[in-house]
Amino acid sequence: MSNELDAKAARERAKAIAEQRRAERRNRKRRCVVCGLEESDKAPLVAHPDGIGPSCKDDLSCQARRASGTR
């Protein structure tokens, strides 16, 4: 009987951990793959043309940030 209770407690704990990880993943900010700028309302990210991940909408400012090394 106690084995069943232990197994049930372990499943509940695993479910709670999985839900916490999903919530953290949803709330994480995305970063530009080219310059590393974090996504915000002023700097929305779009899909990179080569399909390597999110990148800045304004390519010129992105390249300038990358050249200056600011992350």
N, C-alpha and C positions, 0 to 999 in steps of 0.2 A: 504494500500500500504506500509506504513512504517513497519507494522508487517512482511510482506514478506521480506523486506530488513533486518530487525533485525534477522529473522530466518536464512536468507542466510549468514549473517555475523557470526552468532553463529555456523553454520555448518562449515564454512571455518576456524574459530578459533579452533574448535574441531579437524578438520583434521590436522591443523598445529601442535597442541599439540600431537596428536597421532603419527605423523611422527617424531617429535622430540624425543619422548619416544622410538620409534623403533630404531632410530639412536643411542641413548645412550645405548640401550641394545646390539646392534651389536658391539659397540666399547668397551664394558666392558671386562676387563681381567677376565679370569676364575681362580679359586683358587682350590688347592688340598683339598679334603674333609678330608684327614687324617692329614696332617701337616700344611695346610694353605698357602703353597708356591704359589706365583703368577706365572701363565704360561708365559714362554718366549721362545726364540729360543734355549737357552741352557737347559731349563727345560721344555720340552713338556709334556703335560698331556695326559693320555690315560683313557679309561673307567675302572672304578674300577671293579674287578671280581664279587663283590657282587651286582653291579648295583646301588650303592648309589651316584654316581656322578663321576666327573673327579678325577684322582689321579696321582701321580708322576709315571714316567716310571720306575725309579730305586727304588725298594721297600726298599732296605737297607738304602739308604741315607734318604728316607722319614721317616722311622721308627726312625732313629737317630735324625732328626730334631724334630719329635714329642716328643721323650724322653727328648730332651734338652729344649723344650718349646719355641723355637724360631719360631716366626710367622712373 
